[in-house]
């Protein structure tokens, strides 16, 4: 089974080289220096992980891309009981990944 580090490494090798961080104005692509409205991003993949010792330790990894700018990166978020309110808002606003 894949863990968080392996998922991020695999996605980086697949071209998701930027890191997204939530802020009040949207999701910032750190390397690109751009802020995106979550609705303007495409969710290409989602991976969820639970802590080995505590299933309440939950993390989700989004592989995100912008069709307009070509930016591709990962957005790693803790969720569940400990989710940051800004991250919760950004996750709600992300479009659903096609399956």
C-alpha positions as semicolon CSV with decimal commas, in nm:
position;residue;x (nm);y (nm);z (nm)
1;X;0,000;0,000;0,000
2;X;0,125;0,347;-0,089
3;X;0,201;0,599;0,186
4;X;0,194;0,978;0,179
5;X;0,563;1,023;0,092
6;X;0,543;0,772;-0,194
7;X;0,227;0,934;-0,332
8;X;0,387;1,280;-0,337
9;X;0,705;1,140;-0,494
10;X;0,505;0,956;-0,762
11;X;0,303;1,266;-0,844
12;X;0,616;1,483;-0,858
13;X;0,772;1,239;-1,106
14;X;0,447;1,258;-1,307
15;X;0,494;1,636;-1,344
16;X;0,314;1,777;-1,039
17;X;0,618;1,980;-0,935
18;X;0,459;2,277;-0,760
19;X;0,317;2,289;-0,407
20;X;-0,020;2,447;-0,337
21;X;-0,099;2,618;-0,005
22;X;-0,434;2,758;0,107
23;X;-0,469;3,125;0,187
24;X;-0,769;3,352;0,216
25;X;-0,757;3,449;-0,152
26;X;-0,735;3,094;-0,290
27;X;-0,469;2,832;-0,348
28;X;-0,114;2,963;-0,396
29;X;0,122;2,771;-0,623
30;X;0,444;2,838;-0,434
31;X;0,697;2,795;-0,719
32;X;0,480;2,965;-0,981
33;X;0,397;3,248;-0,740
34;X;0,033;3,252;-0,853
35;X;-0,290;3,236;-0,656
36;X;-0,575;3,036;-0,810
37;X;-0,942;3,026;-0,732
38;X;-1,008;2,660;-0,644
39;X;-1,282;2,643;-0,907
40;X;-1,024;2,730;-1,176
41;X;-0,817;2,419;-1,099
42;X;-0,866;2,064;-1,221
43;X;-0,845;1,781;-0,966
44;X;-0,656;1,512;-1,157
45;X;-0,616;1,268;-0,867
46;X;-0,703;1,235;-0,498
47;X;-0,532;1,007;-0,246
48;X;-0,644;0,972;0,117
49;X;-0,439;0,834;0,403
50;X;-0,512;0,747;0,766
51;X;-0,252;0,744;1,041
52;X;-0,108;0,403;1,124
53;X;-0,152;0,446;1,498
54;X;-0,459;0,674;1,489
55;X;-0,718;0,649;1,209
56;X;-0,825;1,002;1,314
57;X;-0,497;1,133;1,169
58;X;-0,618;1,184;0,816
59;X;-0,440;1,342;0,519
60;X;-0,553;1,396;0,164
61;X;-0,328;1,468;-0,137
62;X;-0,475;1,644;-0,438
63;X;-0,296;1,645;-0,774
64;X;-0,404;1,980;-0,921
65;X;-0,353;2,144;-1,257
66;X;-0,441;2,471;-1,422
67;X;-0,538;2,445;-1,786
68;X;-0,487;2,820;-1,831
69;X;-0,131;2,843;-1,698
70;X;-0,008;2,484;-1,720
71;X;0,080;2,483;-1,349
72;X;0,068;2,136;-1,193
73;X;0,125;2,055;-0,828
74;X;0,015;1,883;-0,513
75;X;-0,199;2,011;-0,229
76;X;-0,152;1,814;0,094
77;X;-0,412;1,874;0,364
78;X;-0,495;1,727;0,702
79;X;-0,867;1,674;0,735
80;X;-1,119;1,539;0,979
81;X;-1,115;1,677;1,332
82;X;-0,801;1,887;1,282
83;X;-0,873;2,050;0,946
84;X;-0,776;2,415;0,917
85;X;-1,088;2,625;0,832
86;X;-0,921;2,780;0,526
87;X;-0,821;2,435;0,396
88;X;-1,178;2,312;0,457
89;X;-1,315;2,598;0,248
90;X;-1,065;2,536;-0,035
91;X;-1,145;2,163;-0,043
92;X;-1,519;2,239;-0,062
93;X;-1,457;2,470;-0,357
94;X;-1,236;2,233;-0,558
95;X;-1,420;2,072;-0,849
96;X;-1,467;1,697;-0,822
97;X;-1,217;1,478;-0,996
98;X;-1,346;1,292;-1,302
99;X;-1,346;0,916;-1,239
